[in-house]
Amino acid sequence: MGEAQIAIVTGGGSGIGRAIAHRLHRDGFAVWIADRDLPSATKVAGELGGPVPARPVACDVTERSSVDRLVREVVHEDGRVDVLAANAGVSSMRPFLELGDDDWDSNLAVNAKGAFLTMQIVARQMVQQAPRLGRTLRGKIIATASMAARQGAPLLAHYSASKFAVTGLVHAAAKELAALGVTVNAVNPGFVRTSMQEREVAWEATLRSMTPEEVVADYIRQTPMARLEEPEDVAAVVSFLAGPDSDFMTGESIEVNGGAFIF
């Protein structure tokens, strides 16, 4: 198989990020699991056995100095970054008329600014490194956006705004970085069964005067494939974007939502 490629997964301590870390590690990547919750990242790293390394690292994607430290550590240990899965994200729910500054600021800080900082700092490293033997690209960046980056969602105006920002960032960065040998793409998950979704279901049930079971049933009703999405569904598409079969794709946002939103 040759020397392992190096991947960073932000928000890798749980949910979609955990599934991405598992999938890329299974694909043969040495994976750096970055999360502001270091014990969670450490737990995920412990789940990944075998000869290819999986390393946990603390990182707050809203702080440039924290992301700088992450990338310096990865390059010091492994010499390069081949793939970034810019996945870290948060959510909360509020009616638009009740939306406060704290909700707005926290969603935009992690989802939009966090994506910007990790993508920019990793891209600066990628454009300096040579392509791997037999390859033409210097690196690949994959951002986790959302179905809410395609259509504004009730109770999620701030979240939708942050994920629309990710889509615009991906499009613009892709155009600039293509000539430098770096691709930039996004995945747009739908109703994904994670601990974040569990919190959202509880919030939505309260805000819409429904039971949590009724909220979940509504998610499934909105999904033509008639089930909740699993984190592994997203990770499979990230695997494709991280691999050689997608080398001529950039600036794309791939819908991974079971048909809940068809763009």
C-alpha positions in Angstrom: 0.0 0.0 0.0 3.0 2.3 0.5 3.4 5.2 2.9 0.2 6.2 4.5 -1.4 9.5 3.6 -2.1 12.0 6.4 -5.6 13.2 7.2 -6.9 15.7 9.8 -10.5 15.4 10.9 -11.9 18.3 13.0 -14.8 17.6 15.2 -13.5 14.0 15.1 -14.5 13.1 18.7 -18.1 12.3 18.0 -20.9 12.0 15.4 -20.0 12.5 11.7 -16.4 13.3 12.5 -16.0 10.0 14.4 -17.4 8.1 11.4 -15.1 10.0 9.0 -12.1 9.2 11.2 -13.0 5.5 11.2 -13.6 5.4 7.5 -10.4 7.3 6.5 -8.4 5.1 8.9 -9.9 2.0 7.3 -8.9 3.5 3.9 -5.3 3.5 5.1 -4.9 7.1 6.2 -3.0 8.1 9.3 -5.6 10.1 11.0 -5.3 13.1 13.4 -8.5 13.4 15.4 -8.9 17.0 16.3 -11.5 18.1 18.8 -11.9 20.7 21.5 -13.0 17.8 23.7 -9.7 15.9 24.0 -11.0 12.9 26.0 -13.6 12.3 23.2 -10.8 12.5 20.5 -8.7 10.1 22.6 -11.5 7.6 22.9 -12.0 7.6 19.1 -8.3 7.2 18.5 -8.4 4.2 20.9 -11.1 2.6 18.7 -8.8 2.6 15.7 -6.3 -0.3 15.8 -3.8 -1.6 13.4 -0.4 -0.4 12.1 -1.5 3.0 10.8 -1.5 5.7 13.4 -4.5 7.5 14.8 -3.6 10.4 17.0 -5.9 12.6 19.2 -5.2 16.3 19.5 -7.0 19.2 21.2 -8.0 22.0 18.9 -10.5 24.9 19.0 -11.2 25.7 15.4 -12.4 29.2 16.4 -8.9 30.2 17.5 -6.2 30.8 14.8 -3.5 30.0 17.3 -5.0 26.6 18.1 -5.4 25.6 14.5 -1.8 26.8 13.8 -0.5 24.5 16.6 -2.5 21.6 15.2 -1.0 21.9 11.7 2.5 22.5 13.0 2.2 19.4 15.1 1.0 17.3 12.2 3.7 18.6 9.9 6.4 18.1 12.6 5.3 14.4 13.1 4.3 13.4 9.6 5.8 16.0 7.2 2.6 17.0 5.4 -1.2 17.0 5.3 -2.9 15.2 2.4 -6.5 15.5 3.4 -8.5 17.9 5.6 -12.0 17.0 6.7 -13.2 20.3 8.1 -16.1 18.9 10.0 -16.3 20.7 13.3 -19.7 22.1 13.9 -22.4 23.2 16.4 -26.1 23.9 16.3 -28.9 25.4 18.4 -32.5 26.1 17.7 -34.5 29.3 18.2 -37.4 31.0 16.4 -36.0 33.8 14.3 -37.7 36.6 16.3 -36.2 35.2 19.5 -32.7 34.6 18.1 -30.1 36.2 20.3 -26.5 37.3 19.7 -25.0 34.4 21.6 -26.7 31.8 19.4 -25.7 33.7 16.3 -22.1 34.3 17.4 -21.5 30.7 18.5 -22.9 29.1 15.3 -21.0 31.5 13.0 -17.8 31.2 15.1 -17.5 27.4 14.9 -19.3 26.6 11.6 -18.1 29.5 9.4 -15.0 31.0 11.0 -13.8 27.6 12.1 -14.1 26.2 8.6 -12.3 29.3 7.2 -9.4 29.1 9.7 -8.9 25.3 9.3 -9.2 25.4 5.5 -6.9 28.4 5.1 -4.2 27.3 7.5 -4.1 23.7 6.1 -4.2 25.0 2.5 -1.1 27.2 3.2 0.7 24.0 4.1 -0.7 22.0 1.2 0.4 24.5 -1.5 4.0 24.3 -0.2 4.3 20.5 -0.3 5.1 18.4 -3.4 2.4 16.0 -4.8 2.9 12.4 -3.7 4.7 10.2 -6.1 2.4 9.4 -9.1 -0.1 12.1 -8.1 -0.8 15.6 -9.4 -2.6 17.1 -6.4 -0.9 18.5 -3.3 -3.9 18.0 -1.1 -7.7 17.8 -0.7 -10.0 19.8 1.5 -13.5 18.5 2.3 -15.9 20.6 4.4 -19.0 19.4 6.1 -21.8 21.8 5.3 -25.5 20.8 5.5 -28.8 20.3 3.8 -29.4 23.7 5.6 -26.8 25.2 3.3 -29.1 24.7 0.4 -32.4 25.9 1.9 -33.1 28.0 4.9 -34.6 25.9 7.7 -37.2 27.1 10.2 -35.8 27.5 13.8 -32.3 27.4 12.3 -31.7 30.8 10.7 -28.3 31.2 12.3 -27.3 27.7 11.5 -28.4 28.0 7.9 -26.5 31.2 7.6 -23.3 29.6 8.9 -23.6 26.7 6.5 -24.4 28.9 3.5 -21.2 30.6 4.4 -19.3 27.3 4.2 -20.7 26.7 0.7 -19.6 30.1 -0.5 -16.2 29.6 1.1 -15.8 26.2 -0.6 -16.7 27.6 -4.0 -14.3 30.6 -3.8 -11.4 28.6 -2.3 -11.8 25.9 -4.9 -11.4 28.5 -7.7 -8.3 30.0 -6.2 -6.6 26.7 -5.1 -7.2 24.6 -8.2 -4.1 26.0 -10.0 -2.0 25.3 -6.9 -2.9 21.6 -6.8 -5.5 21.6 -4.0 -9.2 20.6 -4.4 -12.0 21.9 -2.2 -15.3 20.2 -1.9 -18.2 19.9 0.5 -20.7 17.3 1.7 -24.3 18.3 2.7 -25.7 15.8 5.2 -29.4 15.7 6.0 -31.1 14.3 9.1 -28.2 12.4 10.6 -28.6 10.2 13.7 -26.0 11.8 16.1 -25.9 13.2 19.6 -26.3 16.6 18.0 -29.5 15.4 16.4 -30.8 14.1 19.7 -30.4 17.6 21.2 -32.1 19.1 18.1 -35.0 16.7 18.4 -35.6 17.6 22.0 -35.4 21.4 21.2 -37.7 21.0 18.2 -40.2 18.9 20.1 -40.5 21.7 22.7 -40.6 24.5 20.1 -43.2 22.8 18.0 -45.3 21.2 20.8 -44.6 17.7 19.6 -43.1 14.6 21.1 -39.5 13.6 20.2 -40.9 10.6 18.5 -43.1 12.7 16.3 -40.2 14.9 15.4 -38.1 11.9 14.3 -41.1 10.5 12.3 -41.3 13.9 10.5 -37.6 13.7 9.6 -38.2 10.3 8.1 -41.3 11.4 6.3 -39.2 14.2 4.7 -36.6 11.7 3.5 -37.7 9.7 0.4 -35.3 6.8 1.4 -37.4 6.5 4.5 -34.9 6.3 7.3 -32.6 8.5 9.3 -29.2 9.1 7.8 -26.3 7.4 9.6 -22.9 9.1 10.1 -21.3 6.4 8.0 -23.4 7.5 5.0 -21.6 10.8 5.1 -18.2 9.2 5.8 -18.5 7.1 2.7 -18.8 10.2 0.5 -15.9 11.9 2.3 -13.9 8.7 1.5 -14.7 9.1 -2.2 -13.7 12.8 -2.1 -10.5 12.0 -0.2 -9.5 9.3 -2.8 -8.1 9.4 -6.3 -11.4 8.8 -8.1 -12.5 12.4 -7.3 -9.2 14.1 -8.4 -10.9 16.1 -11.1 -13.7 17.4 -8.9 -13.5 20.7 -7.1 -16.0 23.4 -5.9 -18.7 20.8 -5.5 -21.3 20.3 -2.8 -22.5 16.8 -2.7 -26.0 16.1 -1.3 -25.9 13.1 1.1 -29.4 13.3 2.5 -31.5 10.3 1.2 -33.4 12.7 -1.1 -34.7 15.0 1.7 -33.4 17.9 -0.5 -32.7 17.4 -4.2 -30.9 20.4 -5.6 
